[in-house]
Amino acid sequence: MRWERGRRSDNVVDARGRGGMRLGGGRGLGLGGIAVVVVIGLLMGQDPLTILGNVLNQGVQQGAPVQEQQAPAANDPQSEFVRAVLGDTEDTWRALFQAAGKQYQDPKLILFSGGVNSACGFADAAVGPFYCPGDRQVYLDLSFFREMETRFSAAGDFAQAYVIAHEVGHHVQTLLGVSAKVNAARQRGERVEGDNGLLVRQELQADCLAGVWAHHAQQRLNWLEPGDLEEALNAANAIGDDRLQKQSRGTVMPDSFTHGTSAQRVRWFKAGFDSGQPGRCDTFQAKAL
């Protein structure tokens, strides 16, 4: 991937070495509240951060801007890579929103190491990359990319770009009101987890939106090299619910799915990549995922 061709974003905040700092605004949850949500999420087989984010999306005002921002070091290729990918997601979604008569609002991307406090509560590196709708920021510990290679056998720069674009896809969903609708269904008492549930549909749509970005990025920059697309598809395949559950539990429990199967994640990323059209990403109306 010739990522050097990408425009560098100014919305990356390098907070590595400042573990535990509160980088998002808003009230957040107390430690007791966070603990309860985490326990409930684990018992229900759901991602606790997803629950935290959806809860706070309704009750927390958008966080204040990060007051202390540091540009990533000029000699740090990893942060430069992140800035290039984020910058191109900005270019893509600004153009697509404008074409639809809307205005895109860039998210911040926080680079952290070890742990970080957001408007969705505290998270450590084991959680992996996440998007917090409470402060509309993406959080990324770069050590996750090493874990992708060693644990998931999903190496490659375009695989890493897919991960970033997926989290940005959740930001797009927040701007379009999708996340709020999923949260409203939860508040009405509807079951949102499971292999055909709203959480899976939300995650698969984010995969598709990542594919839409990849399509337009390639059209604009022609930065993909042989094998790059396969890297992204391999990453999507490696982090399907069925594969992860099989690895960790030895069995697959569809009732606890939150992100979709490996085959579904690959299929929806390809749907976005092949079409380049956000309208092809309506997983909520799809009869078959």
N, C-alpha and C positions, 0 to 999 in steps of 0.2 A: 504494500500500500504506500503510495507516494504522498503521505500525509503532509509533507512539508509544503505542498501546494496550497494548503488550506489557510484561510485568514484566521489570525489568532484572536480569540475572544478576550475582552477586557473584564469578563464576568467570572473569572476563576479566582477564588480566594485561597491562597496557600496557607493553611493553618496547621501544617505539620509541625510537630514540636510544641504545640499548644494544646495538647490533649486535655479534654474535659472542659474547655472553655465553652461558654454559651455563645453560639454564633447566630442563633436565630432569635427573633423577637417573640412577643406574645407571652402569655402567662405560663403555658406548659402545664404539665401535671405534677402533682407532688410525688415524692418517691413511693408513697403508699399506693397512690392511684396507678402509677406505672407498674408496680409489682402485681397488682390485681389484674390489670389488662394482660400482662405477659403470661401469668398463670392461666388465665382463661383461654388465651390464644393457643397455648401449648396443649391444653386439655382438649380443645376443639380441633386441633390440627391446623390452625391458621397461623399466618405470619403476624406476630404481635405488632410489628411496625405498621403493617397495613391497617390494623385495628386502631392503633394510636393516631395514625394520620387521618383516618376517616372521622374519628371522634373529634379531633381538633379542627378539622376542616370547617365544621359548622360553628364551633364554639370559640375559636381563637381568631382574633383579628390578624390580618397579615402582619408578620413580624416587621419590626423596624429594620432599615437597611443595616447591613454589617458595617460597623463603624471603623474597624481596623482592617484594611485590606492590604495585602502584600502581593505584588506581582511575582509569579513564579520565577525562580532563578533562571537567568538567561542560558546557563550552561546545563540545565536540567532537561534532558530530552523527554522524560516521561511527562512532566508538566507541560512542556511545549506541545507534545502530542495531544494531551487533553484539551489545551487551548485551541488547537487546530480543529479538532473534532467538534467541540462545543461551538466554535465560531461558525462552522459550516451548518450545524443544526440551526443556528440563529438565522443565517442567510436563507436557508430552505424554508423555515416556518414563517419568517417575515413575509416572504414572497407568496406562500400559499395562503396565509391569512389575508393578505392584502387582496389577492385575487378573489377571495370570498367576501370581501367587504368588511373584514375585521382587522383588528390591530393586535399583533403578537407582542407579548411582554416577555422579554428575555428572563430566564431563571439565572440565579447564581449557582455556581458549582463550587462546593467546599471540599478541598483536599485536606484530609486529616490523617492522623496516624494513631493507632491504638484505640481511641475512643473520642466521642464528640457528643455534645449536647445540642439538640435542635428543638424546634417547637413541638416535635413529636416525642420528646424525651431523650434519654441517653441511649447511645448505641455504641457497641464496640465493633472492632474490625470483623468479628465472626459473623455479624449480621450481613455483611456484604454491602454493595452499593444500594442506596435507597433514595427515594424522593419523598420529601415531607410537604404535603399540601398546606400545612399550617403556616410555614414561612416561604413556601414556593421555592425551595432550594433542593439541589441534588447534592448528595454526600457520597464521597468516594475515598476509600483507603486504597492506595495503589498496591498494597500487598495482595489485594484480591486478584489482581492480574497474575501474580505468581501462583496463587491457589488455583486459578483456572487452568494453568498449565500443568501443575503437579497433581492436583486432585481430580480435575475433570477432563484432563487431556484435551483442553481447548486452548491451544496456543495461537498466537498471531495477532498482529495489530488490528486487523479488521474485526476479529472476534472481540477485541477490547472496545473498538468503536461501536459495535453493536450493543454492548452493555450500556455505554453512555447514552446512545440514542434511545434505548428502551426506557431509561429513566426520564429522559427528556420527553418521551412519549406520554408518560404519566403527567408531566407538566401541561402538555397540550390538552390532555383529558380534563385537567382542572380548569383550564381557561375556557373550554367548551362546555363545562357544566356536567360532564360525564361522571366525574368522581362524586359530585354532590348527589346525583341521582342514585348511585350505588349506596351511598351513605344513607340516603332517605329510605331506601328499601330496607336497609338493616334496622333503622330506627322503627320502622313499621312492624318489625318482628319477622320479616321474611328471611328465609334461609339463603345465605349468599355464598356459602362454601359448597364444595362438591364438584364433580366432573362436568356438570352442566350449569354450574352456578354463576352468579354475577361476578364474583371475584376472578374466576377463570376467564370469563369473557372480557373483563377489564384488562387482565394481563395479556391475553392474546391480542387484544386491540393495540396495546402498547408495542407488542412485537411487530404487528403490521405497520404501525406508524414509524417504527425504526426502519422497516423496509422501504417505506415511502421516502424517508430522508435519504437512505442509501441510493435509491434510484436517482434522485435529483442531484445528489452530490456527484455521482458518477457522470451524469450528463454535463454538469458544470465544470468539473475538474479533471475527469478521465484519470482518476488516481488509483483505480483498482489494477492490481497485477494478477497474473495467473495464480489461482489457488485462494485468492482473497475471499471470494464469495463462499467458497467451501469452508473457510475458517469460521465465518459468521454462522453458517448453517450447522456446523459441528458444535459451536457454542450453544446454539438454541437447542440442539438435540441433547447436549450434555446436561442441561439444567431443567429438563422436564420433570414434572412431579413423579411420574411413574418410575423413571430411572433413579431419581434421588431417593425415593422411598425404598426401592429395591435394594439400593446400596446400603442405606442406613438401617432399615428395619427387616430386610429380607423378604418383605411382602409389599404388595401394592394395595392402598386403601383409597379408592376413588372418591368416597364420601368426604375425604379430608383434602382433596385437591384444592389448590389456590392459584396455580399458575398455568395449568394445562400439561398435557403429555408432551413428550419429546416430539412426536409426529405432528401434533397440533402447533407447537411453537415454530417448527420448521415451516409448516404449511402457511401459516399466517405471515411470517416474515417474508416468504417468497411472494405471497399475494401482494404485499405492499411494494416489494422490490420490482416485480414484473410490471405492475400497473403504474406506480408512481402517483396513485390517486387515493387521497384519504377516504373518499367515499366507498372504496372497496374494503374498508376496514371496519364495517359495521358488524362486529361480532355479536352484538346484542340482538340483532334481527336474524342472524344465521340459524337455520334449523339444524345444521350439522357443523360441528366445530372441527 
